[in-house]
Structures are given as C-alpha cells and as structure tokens.
Amino acid sequence: MTKTENKSEKRDTTQFYSKLSKAIKDYDLIQGGDAIMVGVSGGKDSMSLLYGLAMRLQYRHENFTIIAVHIDVENAPYSIDTYYIKDFCDKHNIRFIIDKINIDFEIDSSKSHCFVCSWHRRKRLFELSGKYNCNKIALGHHLDDAIETLIINMCYHNCISSMPASLKIFKGKIELIRPLILLTNKEISEFAKIMNFPSEKETCPWDDKTKRSQAAEIIKEIEKRFKPARKGIFKAMSKIYTEYLPVEKGKSPIIEGLNVYHNNNKK
C-alpha cells in the first residue's frame, strides 16, 4: 500500500467516524443506559453501522449496550455471510441473534415482494426489541436514502416526507434511530471497502430499486448543474418555511404530509 493510499484511507475512516459522532450528537440518538438493537441485513450499510457503534463502545466506553439481529427470511432467495458477523460480534462481546421467519408473499398481490419482505422484517424487529428489552432500533439508512425517499414521496405520494434521524413509535416505547444519516452512500462504500466487509453471498432478485434508482438519477442530474445539490436537498428538510408554500386554506402542510406518509407505508 502506498503512502497516498494510506493517507486516503485514514481520511475516509476519520470522516466516517466524525459524521457518525456528529449525527449521534446533533440528533441526540444515544443516551446512557440505552439498549440498542441493530438490524443487520449483511450489506455494507448495516455492517458499517454495527462496526461504528461497536468502536464507540470499545474506545469511548459509553454506557449503552448492543444486540445485533439478522432476520433470515427462509423463503427469500438471498444469503449473507452470517459466520463473519457472528465472529465479529464474538470478538466485540456483542450478542448476535439470527431470527428465522417465513413470509406469505401472495397474501397481498398488489404489493411487491420487496415491500412485503421489508415490512415483515421490520415488524419482526419491533417484536424482538420487546422480547430483548431494547428501547431503540438502529437502522443503516444514510443521507442518500433520505433524499431519495424525499423525491419518491414528492413524486409518487404527493407529500414532503422522508426518513427522520430519530422516530419514536408505539407511544414512545421504541425509538428508531439512523446514526448514518449524515453519511453518503459513497462515503459508506469507501469505509466498507477499507474494512473489507464481505458482500452478500446471493443478492435478492426481488430487490425493487426502480423508484429509488430513478430518484438517484434525478439527484445526479441536478448535481451536474448545481454541485452542492445533494447536501443542499438534505439540509432543506430541516428548513421549511410553510408560510411560503401554496397550502389550501385551513390545512397544515406538515400534518398533511405526515398523514399521507404513514398511510402509504401501512400494510
């Protein structure tokens, strides 16, 4: 490895940890005594999240605990290197749970297999968080996921909504947190490459990325004309001037948006 490569890798890893820490601090994602369930799909995002939180425990000695959970959908055609994840968790004294489920993909033919699978895996995480007394569930969504979701919801669901860094559900009993929310897909990919995380053994052929790919292309096109667009769009979600929006009399754009978002994401 050359000195240039060493310098580049050091910069990329420093940037990863810096943005992870900033997200945790700025959005107040982790407090002392938290029991956090980390959803581990086996991809680069969830592995980077698990690694980042494990390093905080190891070097910063913060007062929270982690349980890593992989939901194995037995009748879905994909597989990951669970041995690698188990070995990693054993080395860092993290409990690793593999929970197997089967899904009836034909029960609602109007929904894509990808949507149904994702919905059931998320539901199972909610159930397991109660079983193992976890008050938070950490997911590996990042900045690009957030702005792509914003574009999708604007274009397909006629609302302005996305992925919050923190969201309390079930009357505050569980909090979803997204510690990678300030990191781009590119930054996480570079970190995962440096850490040499294994890729999925068999990717899922049902993975529905059509809308998300279209949103990603739209963002790239905007960036060609305005280079800071990606981060600008993300920051704009925290700076909404509702009085300058064409809202129907008597309606609140924020409430209406949230209602549409939740209705469209219910099974």
C-alpha positions in Angstrom: 0.0 0.0 0.0 1.4 3.4 -1.0 1.6 6.5 1.3 -1.1 8.1 -0.8 -3.5 5.1 -0.3 -2.7 5.2 3.5 -3.5 8.9 3.6 -6.7 8.4 1.7 -7.9 5.5 3.8 -7.1 7.5 7.0 -9.1 10.4 5.7 -12.1 8.2 4.8 -12.2 6.4 8.1 -11.8 9.7 10.0 -14.6 11.2 8.0 -16.9 8.2 8.7 -16.4 8.3 12.5 -16.7 12.1 12.5 -20.0 12.1 10.8 -21.3 9.2 12.8 -20.4 11.0 16.0 -21.9 14.3 14.7 -25.2 12.6 13.9 -25.4 10.9 17.3 -24.7 14.3 19.0 -26.8 16.6 16.8 -29.9 14.4 16.8 -29.4 13.1 20.4 -29.6 9.5 19.2 -27.9 7.7 22.1 -28.2 8.2 25.8 -26.7 6.4 28.8 -28.4 3.2 29.6 -29.8 2.6 26.1 -30.3 -0.9 24.9 -29.9 -0.8 21.1 -31.0 -3.5 18.6 -29.0 -3.1 15.4 -30.8 -4.5 12.3 -28.1 -6.3 10.4 -29.0 -7.2 6.8 -25.4 -8.2 5.9 -24.9 -5.4 3.4 -22.3 -2.6 3.6 -24.6 -0.1 5.4 -25.7 -2.3 8.3 -22.2 -3.7 8.7 -20.7 -0.2 8.8 -23.3 0.8 11.4 -22.6 -2.2 13.6 -18.9 -1.6 13.3 -19.2 2.1 14.1 -21.3 1.5 17.2 -19.0 -1.3 18.4 -16.0 1.0 18.1 -17.8 3.6 20.2 -18.3 1.0 22.9 -14.7 -0.2 22.7 -12.8 3.1 22.7 -15.2 5.6 24.2 -16.6 3.3 26.9 -20.1 4.8 26.5 -22.9 3.4 28.7 -25.1 1.6 26.2 -25.5 -1.9 25.0 -25.9 -3.5 21.6 -27.7 -6.6 20.3 -27.2 -7.4 16.6 -30.1 -9.1 14.9 -30.4 -10.6 11.4 -33.9 -11.5 10.2 -33.4 -14.6 7.9 -36.4 -14.9 5.6 -36.1 -18.6 4.8 -38.2 -18.5 1.6 -36.5 -15.4 0.1 -33.7 -16.1 -2.4 -30.7 -14.3 -0.8 -28.0 -15.2 1.7 -25.3 -13.5 3.7 -22.1 -14.4 5.5 -23.5 -14.9 9.0 -20.3 -16.6 10.1 -18.4 -13.4 9.5 -21.0 -11.4 11.5 -21.0 -13.9 14.4 -17.2 -13.9 14.5 -17.2 -10.1 14.6 -19.8 -9.9 17.4 -18.0 -12.6 19.4 -14.8 -10.6 19.3 -16.6 -7.4 20.4 -18.8 -9.1 23.1 -21.9 -8.3 21.2 -24.9 -10.7 21.3 -25.8 -11.8 17.8 -29.2 -13.3 17.0 -30.5 -14.9 13.8 -34.2 -15.0 13.7 -35.8 -17.1 11.0 -39.2 -16.3 9.5 -41.3 -17.4 6.6 -43.5 -14.9 4.6 -46.6 -15.5 2.6 -45.7 -13.3 -0.4 -49.0 -13.9 -2.2 -51.3 -12.6 0.6 -51.3 -9.1 -0.9 -50.5 -9.3 -4.6 -50.8 -5.6 -5.0 -47.5 -5.1 -3.1 -44.1 -6.0 -4.5 -42.2 -8.9 -2.9 -39.6 -6.4 -1.8 -42.1 -4.3 0.1 -43.7 -7.3 1.7 -40.4 -8.7 2.8 -39.1 -5.4 4.2 -42.4 -4.8 6.1 -42.3 -8.2 7.7 -38.6 -8.0 8.6 -39.2 -4.6 10.2 -42.3 -5.9 12.1 -40.2 -8.8 13.5 -37.5 -6.3 14.7 -40.2 -4.5 16.6 -41.4 -7.7 18.2 -37.8 -8.8 19.1 -37.0 -5.4 20.6 -39.7 -6.0 23.2 -38.5 -9.6 23.8 -35.0 -8.5 24.5 -35.9 -5.3 26.3 -34.3 -2.9 23.7 -35.6 0.7 23.8 -34.0 1.6 20.4 -33.6 0.0 17.0 -30.7 1.3 14.9 -31.1 1.1 11.1 -28.4 1.6 8.4 -30.2 4.3 6.3 -27.9 7.1 5.1 -28.1 10.6 3.6 -28.8 9.4 0.1 -31.6 7.1 1.3 -33.2 10.1 2.9 -33.1 12.4 -0.1 -34.1 9.7 -2.5 -37.1 8.9 -0.3 -38.0 12.6 -0.3 -38.0 12.7 -4.1 -40.0 9.4 -4.2 -42.7 10.7 -1.8 -42.9 14.0 -3.6 -43.4 12.5 -7.0 -45.4 9.4 -6.2 -47.2 10.2 -2.9 -47.7 13.9 -3.3 -46.2 14.7 0.1 -43.0 16.1 1.6 -41.6 13.4 3.9 -38.5 11.3 4.3 -36.5 9.3 6.8 -36.0 11.0 10.2 -32.8 10.5 12.1 -35.0 9.6 15.1 -38.6 8.5 15.3 -40.5 7.4 18.4 -43.2 4.8 17.7 -45.7 2.7 19.8 -46.3 5.7 22.1 -42.6 6.2 22.6 -41.9 2.7 23.7 -39.4 2.2 20.8 -37.3 4.7 19.1 -35.9 4.2 15.6 -32.5 5.8 15.1 -30.4 6.2 12.0 -26.8 7.1 13.1 -25.5 7.0 9.4 -27.9 9.8 8.3 -25.1 12.3 7.7 -23.0 9.9 5.5 -23.5 9.5 1.8 -23.6 6.1 0.1 -20.2 6.8 -1.4 -18.6 7.5 1.9 -20.0 4.3 3.4 -18.9 2.3 0.4 -15.4 3.6 0.8 -15.4 2.8 4.5 -16.8 -0.7 3.9 -14.1 -1.3 1.3 -11.4 -0.3 3.7 -12.8 -2.6 6.4 -13.1 -5.4 3.9 -16.7 -6.3 4.8 -18.0 -9.3 2.9 -20.6 -8.8 0.2 -23.9 -10.7 0.1 -23.3 -14.3 -0.9 -26.5 -14.2 -3.0 -28.4 -11.0 -3.8 -32.1 -11.0 -3.8 -33.7 -11.0 -7.3 -36.8 -9.4 -5.9 -34.9 -6.3 -4.7 -37.1 -3.5 -6.1 -34.9 -0.5 -6.8 -36.7 1.0 -9.7 -38.1 4.1 -8.0 -35.0 4.6 -5.9 -32.8 4.3 -8.9 -34.9 6.9 -10.7 -34.7 9.3 -7.7 -30.9 8.7 -7.6 -30.6 9.6 -11.3 -32.7 12.8 -10.8 -30.3 13.9 -8.0 -27.3 13.2 -10.2 -28.7 15.3 -13.0 -29.3 18.2 -10.6 -25.8 17.9 -9.3 -24.5 18.4 -12.8 -26.0 21.8 -12.8 -25.6 22.6 -9.1 -22.7 20.7 -7.4 -23.8 21.1 -3.7 -27.4 19.9 -4.5 -27.1 16.6 -2.6 -26.3 18.1 0.7 -28.5 21.1 0.0 -31.6 19.0 -0.5 -30.8 17.1 2.7 -30.4 20.4 4.7 -33.5 21.8 3.2 -35.6 19.2 5.0 -34.7 21.0 8.3 -35.5 24.5 7.0 -39.1 24.5 5.7 -40.9 27.9 5.5 -44.5 26.7 5.5 -45.9 30.2 5.1 -44.3 30.4 1.6 -45.9 27.2 0.4 -49.2 27.1 -1.7 -51.3 25.3 1.0 -55.0 25.1 0.9 -56.8 27.3 3.5 -57.3 25.6 6.8 -54.7 22.8 6.2 -51.3 22.3 7.7 -48.6 21.1 5.2 -46.7 19.3 8.0 -49.6 17.4 9.4 -51.0 16.5 6.0 -47.6 15.3 4.9 -47.1 13.0 7.9 -50.6 11.6 7.5 -50.0 10.8 3.8 -46.6 9.3 4.6 -47.9 6.9 7.3 -51.0 5.9 5.3 -48.8 5.0 2.3 -46.4 3.0 4.4 -49.0 0.9 6.2 -49.6 -2.7 5.0 
